[in-house]
Amino acid sequence: PIPKFLQVRKEVILSAGALKSPHILLLSGIGEENELREHNIQQKVNLPGVGKNLNDHVFTPLWFEAGEVLESRRDWVTFQGFGRVDGDYTSNKKPDFQMMWCGRREYLDGFPSAPGKSSEDNCRTPLSAVALLHPKSSGQLKLKNGDWKTPPIVDANYLHHPDDF
């Protein structure tokens, strides 16, 4: 069973990820008063920024169908690289995007299988992907209700800022 109340003597570091951390904080009464009141949650700390300014990497996977099962890493190269949209590689500017390629998908834990494919098909569906590293768009997370089992409402607001294209 999950404890409903925890008492500590000093501070607590909450590290549950970009979505779970604000969800836990809001359910615990830490957040903007009106949102908490809407879900009958007693406010413990007035912290209006909880769940706001959500930033996430836009990630676009591309799958390819291989004609035969890929038996070893020697069959396909696995690599990643970084790039800049403006092509300026002479300065110390941060890269804008990350490119990934993996011929054997089982080496990329957490990546989804190709649509309509099972995990057993992973060795027939190599993956190429591009991720935007520093998006300027930001979204927000709100409570759907006061039940911890109910996932929050997430508006990622991907590609809203024109610089993200």
Rosetta blueprint (number, residue, H / E / L):
1 P L
2 I L
3 P L
4 K L
5 F L
6 L L
7 Q L
8 V L
9 R L
10 K L
11 E L
12 V L
13 I L
14 L L
15 S L
16 A L
17 G H
18 A H
19 L H
20 K H
21 S H
22 P H
23 H H
24 I H
25 L H
26 L H
27 L H
28 S L
29 G L
30 I E
31 G E
32 E L
33 E H
34 N H
35 E H
36 L H
37 R H
38 E H
39 H L
40 N L
41 I L
42 Q L
43 Q L
44 K L
45 V E
46 N E
47 L L
48 P L
49 G L
50 V L
51 G L
52 K L
53 N L
54 L E
55 N L
56 D L
57 H L
58 V L
59 F E
60 T E
61 P E
62 L E
63 W E
64 F L
65 E L
66 A L
67 G L
68 E L
69 V L
70 L L
71 E L
72 S L
73 R H
74 R H
75 D H
76 W L
77 V L
78 T L
79 F E
80 Q E
81 G E
82 F E
83 G E
84 R L
85 V L
86 D L
87 G L
88 D L
89 Y L
90 T L
91 S L
92 N L
93 K L
94 K L
95 P L
96 D L
97 F E
98 Q E
99 M E
100 M E
101 W E
102 C E
103 G L
104 R L
105 R H
106 E H
107 Y H
108 L L
109 D L
110 G L
111 F L
112 P L
113 S L
114 A L
115 P L
116 G L
117 K L
118 S L
119 S H
120 E H
121 D H
122 N H
123 C H
124 R H
125 T L
126 P L
127 L E
128 S E
129 A E
130 V E
131 A E
132 L E
133 L L
134 H L
135 P L
136 K L
137 S L
138 S L
139 G E
140 Q E
141 L E
142 K E
143 L L
144 K L
145 N L
146 G L
147 D L
148 W L
149 K L
150 T L
151 P L
152 P L
153 I E
154 V E
155 D E
156 A L
157 N L
158 Y L
159 L L
160 H L
161 H L
162 P H
163 D H
164 D H
165 F L
